[in-house]
Amino acid sequence: MTPQLPFTKGNGAGNDFLVLHDPDDRAALTPAAISHLCDRRTGIGADGILRAVLCDRSPEALRYAGRATWFMDYRNADGSLGEMCGNGIRVLARHLTHHRHIPPGRLTLATRAGLRTVDIADTAPAGEVSVHMGRPRFAPDEEALTVSVGRRSWPALYVDAGNPHAVAFVDDLDHAGSLVSPPAVTPSPPQGVTVEFVRVLAPGHLALRVHERGVGETPACGTGACAAVAAAHRTGVRPPDGMYRVDAPGGTLHIRVAPDGTHTLTGPAVLTVDGFLTASPLYATAVAARSGAEG
Ligand SMILES: N[C@@H](CCC[C@H](N)C(=O)O)C(=O)O
């Protein structure tokens, strides 16, 4: 039988993803395959891949079976693994509800960073989705970093938002330059790091540019927006209601910081294209089926 793997294209504030629906954990994605699929000329094009796998079929997510039905296997465009993706998990929830794999409401999804709950109101292909991100953490021995681009340097704070971030406050986002190359971060976190350049426009209102680990500059980053808010909140310049607005080049995200320090991220999650990777060169070179798979 012809091998087929359904895909959906979606984005959150312009941060775009290829969703591969693979409930039985059959697609063996290699880093080369992922880069190929994410290539904007020879593949489909995306900042990353979200593979939807049933927890009870995935050796990596089996421990969550019973508490979550679906596992988000997130990969960066360069093929590297990511623990968590704040925009991606909201797009994945849209995919699962729009394609009737799960009813809307409050969903619990498994990620490499643990379980996350998502609130999604309907089965529409577009609209706002919220995710409860937990409490970002500051690691005492890693928090004092320096971020440099060209001859400019800024002090930065290490923030764990489920994945690693370095947040630098800047007077002007243009000072970060073209961000074609990754900013230098010292000391360099061994696991790599996503870098946020953040301008405080007012208490509760931030503007951000982001260079994502494993991707490059992206139009927005959900975990990055939470890391930026956590760093801003820590300075004590806080909005009275804990509501933050984060403007990124691709759109605006809203983050509520609850009195217990937990962050809830809300923003657009939009599905744009449905298709199939079929018996094409793209499928053949990109997705090696695990043994037992059709085709
Ligand atoms: N775009 C994402 C973050 C994706 C993961 C990141 N590139 C990493 O390697 O940690 C988001 O919206 O959070």
The ligand as an SDF file (V2000), in Angstrom:
LIG
                    3D

 13 12  0  0  0  0  0  0  0  0999 V2000
    9.0160   28.2170   19.2120 N   0  0  0  0  0  0  0  0  0  0  0  0
    8.9160   27.5750   20.4430 C   0  0  0  0  0  0  0  0  0  0  0  0
   10.1720   27.0680   21.0840 C   0  0  0  0  0  0  0  0  0  0  0  0
   10.7340   25.9060   20.3020 C   0  0  0  0  0  0  0  0  0  0  0  0
   11.8910   25.2260   20.9700 C   0  0  0  0  0  0  0  0  0  0  0  0
   13.1920   25.9850   20.8880 C   0  0  0  0  0  0  0  0  0  0  0  0
   13.6260   26.2060   19.5420 N   0  0  0  0  0  0  0  0  0  0  0  0
   14.2180   25.1490   21.6730 C   0  0  0  0  0  0  0  0  0  0  0  0
   15.1060   24.5210   21.0730 O   0  0  0  0  0  0  0  0  0  0  0  0
   14.1040   25.1130   22.9020 O   0  0  0  0  0  0  0  0  0  0  0  0
    7.9440   28.2130   21.3930 C   0  0  0  0  0  0  0  0  0  0  0  0
    6.9670   28.7850   20.8990 O   0  0  0  0  0  0  0  0  0  0  0  0
    8.0770   28.0650   22.6030 O   0  0  0  0  0  0  0  0  0  0  0  0
  1  2  1  0
  2  3  1  0
  2 11  1  0
  3  4  1  0
  4  5  1  0
  5  6  1  0
  6  7  1  0
  6  8  1  0
  8  9  2  0
  8 10  1  0
 11 12  2  0
 11 13  1  0
M  END
$$$$
